[in-house]
Amino acid sequence: MKKAMVIGSLGFIGFSLSKRLLEEEFEVIGIDQISEKHDKLKEQKLLEVARNSNFKYINNSIENLELQEVAENNDVLYYCLHDSDINENNVNKKMPKRKEILMNVMDYCNTITCKFVYLSSYESLNQRNEIGQVKMEEENEIEKYSRINPNFSYFILHLPTVYGPWQPDSMTFQQLIMGMDAPSIDPIREDAIFIDDLVGILLDLPIGSDVNKTIKINSSKKNQWQEGINLIKGISNQKHDSSEIEEIKTGAQEIYSRHLQTSLEEGIRQQKEHYKYLQKLKDLGLI
């Protein structure tokens, strides 16, 4: 049985990834922290995966753990750690600790020969904000580490906006679904892909390979973020003919193109239905 570790296992992407790994009969170690204030949404997510005997949950911050004491071996480690609180006032203070955590995780992967998968975003491509700055610096650390340690192998994935069930309330699609008239605007507006499609891509990465690769994930279609906004608002989208479809011409295309199957209409329908489900749980006092 294959084994995976997911750092940030109760976050948006980490949770959906953990569920799918369990469905694929992986043994999964999930690392995340539920605060003393009791994050009801994280607790609900934990309920949905903890019943699986192949899931082991570590309720702790990654910076407090010695990973080899948690697991002596793994086939792949997914680094889904995301700090939405990074801003211009604290980025310089947070950066050294982030690098220290990253170095410890890479040392663990190098020691046990475990594939390292780092989830980045389009924000790092032009360092458009402080989160992009942090991610770019971490990517540089990963590439530098791999040059010094030839047994260490990685994938870095640059992600567009990801949407679907459990999308955070801080994101534009979710805020519109919640009925906000003046939502905050996502920092990534070039493209959008559905969460389940992304998870399919992650599971299809060749974790047994020693290839190091950086991949930019995109839908291959124009204006997906804006069209998603229009769909939620009930504004008719213009139909695109085949000449308007952007072709992806990258060496990584064969890895993920077959997973990008969910239409905007279907993905947003699922996100709306999930929001209704959460509202029912809230009405019952369960979250």
N, C-alpha and C positions, 0 to 999 in steps of 0.2 A: 504494500500500500504506500502510495506517495505521501510525502509530508510537506506541509507549507506553514509558514509563519506570516501572519498579517499584522503589521504594526499600524494601529489606527483602525482596528477591526469593527468598531462601532460607529465609525464615521460614515459619510454618504457612500463613497466608493468602497471603502474597506468592508462595510457590512454586506453589500450586495455580492462582493467578491467572495467573502467568507461563506455565504449561503451556497453559492454556486460550486465552490470547491468541495463543500460537504456533499452536495448532490453528485459530484463526480467521484465521490468516495476517497477523497483526500482525508488524512488526519490533519486537523487545523489547530494551530496555537494562535489565539487571538489576543493581542495586547492592546489595551485601551484603559482609560481611567474614568470611572463614574465618580463625580465629585461628591463631597459630603453633603452638598445641597440636593443630591438625588436628581440627576438628570432623567426625567421620566421617559423621554424619547429613547435615550440609550438603554434604559432599563427594559423598555418594551422590545427593542432590538435584541437584547440579550436573551429575553424569554423565547424569542423565535428561533435562536440557534442553540441555546444551552441544552435543549432536550436531546440533541444529537450526541451520542456517546463519543463520536470522533472529534468533538470540539472541546478544547481546553482553553478556558478564559483566564487571563492574568489581569487582575484589576490593579494596575499600577502604571506609573509613568515610565516610559522606556529609559529615561535617564537614571532611574533607580535600580535597574536590573542588570545582572550579569547573564547574558543570553545563553551561554554554555551551561549554566546551572538550570535554565528553563528547558532547554532542549539540546541534546548532544549532537543531533543531526537533523537536517532538513534538506529537501530537494530545491526549494525556492523560498525566498523571502520577499514579500511585497511591502515596500516602504510607502505607506499611504498617509504618512504623518503630515498634517496640515495645521498651521497656526494662523487663523484668520485675524488674530489680534496684532499682528505685525504692522507697524506704521512708522512714519518718519521719525517719531519721537523715541522709539525703542529698538529700531532695527539694528543699530550698532551694538547695543547691549545684548540683544538676543543672538546675534550671529555667532559669537564664539561658542556658546552652549550648543547651538544647532550643529556646528561643525564637530564638536566633541562627540555628540550623540551619533552623528553620521559615521564618524571614524570608528567608534566602537561597534556599530552594526556591520560595517564593512570588514573589520577584523574578524568578527564572528563568521561571516560568510566565507572569507578567505581561509579560515582555519578548517572549516568543515566542508569546503568546496561546494558551496550552496549558491545557486544563481541569485543575483540581486536585481530586483526590478524596482526602479525608482519612478514614481509618478510625478512628473513635472507639468507645466502648462505653457500655453502660448505667452503667458506673462513674462517668462524668462527669455523669450527670443529677442525682445527689444528692451527688457528691464523696464517695462512701462510703469511699474510701481514697486513698492518696497518688497512685496512678496516675490515679484519677479526677480528682484535683485538677489534675494536670499536663494531662490531656486537656481539661478545662474551660478552663483558661487558654489553651491552644493554640487551642481553638475561638473564644474571644473575640478572639485575635489575628487569626485568619482573617477573622472578620466585620468587624473594625475595618479590616483591610487592604483588604477589598473596597469599603468605603465611600470610601476615599481613592483607590483605583485602579479606576475603572469598567470597565476592560478585563479585569480579573481576575475569573474565574468559578470557582465551587467547588461541590462536594457534600460534606457532612459526613454520615457514616453512623454512627448509634448501633447497635452490634451487641450481641446477647445472647451467651451462650456458643455458640461454634462448635465442632462436633465432626466427626470423620471421620478418614480416613488422615492420618498425620503430626501428629495432635494432640500438643502437647507433653506430656512426662511429668509436668509440674507440675499438670496438670488432672485433675479427678476421674474422668471417664469413662475416660481412659487409664490412670490408676493402678489402677482396678478391673479393667480388662482385663488389666493386668500381674499381677494377683493380690494386690495390696496389701490387707491387712485393714483398715487404718485410713488411708484416703487423706486428703489435704488437701482442703478444701472450696472449690469455686470461689467467687469473689466475686459472680458473677452466677448466680442460681438461678431467676430469673423465667421464663426461656425458653431454648430451644436450637434451633439450625438447623444443617443439614448443610452442609459446606464447599462442595460442588459447587453447591448451591442459591444460596449467597451469591455465588459466582463468577459464576453466571448473572445475578444482579442487577447486579453490578458492570459486566458487559459490556453490559447493557441500558440503562445510564444514558446520557442524550442528551448525549454529549460535545461535540457541535457547537453546543449551545445556550449562550446567555449567562445562563441562569437560575441563580441561587444558591439552594441548597435544603439544608435539614437534614432527614434522614429517619431515623425510628426503625424499624428492621427487627424484625419479630417473626413468629412462625410462624402466628399467628392461632388457636392452640390452647392450651388450659390445661395447665399442669403438665408441659411437655415436658422440662424438666431432670430433675425428680423421676421422671418415667416412664422416662426413659433410664436413670437409676440403677437403677430396679427391674428393667428388662429385663436389664441386665448382671448383676445379682445373681440373676436367675431368679425374681423375685417377680412374681406375676400382677398386671397393671394392670387397674383397673376400666375397663370400656367406657364411653365418654361418648356420650350421645345428642346429637342435633343442637342441642338447646337450650343445651348446655354449651360449644359452640364460640364463641369470642370473635370477633366481627366487627371488622375493622379499618376505621375510618371516617376515613381520611386522604386527602389529595389525591395522595399518592404511591403509593397502593395499585396503580394500574394499571401502575406501573413494574415491580413485582416479584412480584405475587401468582402469576403463572403459573410462576414459577421454583421455588416452594416445593412441590416434588412428592415429595421423598424422605421415605418413612415412617421413623419412629424405628427400626423393626425392620431395615429395609434399610440405613440409615445405620450403625447399630451393627454389623451383620453385616460391612459393608465395613471398618469400623475394626478389628474383630477379625481379619479375614483379612489386613489389611495388617500388623498386629502380628506375626502368624505368619510373614509374608514377611520382615520385618525380623529376626526371630529366626533364620531360616534363613541369612540373610546374615551374622549374627553368628557362627553356628556354623561357617560356612565361612571366617571371619576376614576377610570383605570390609568389614565396618564395625565 
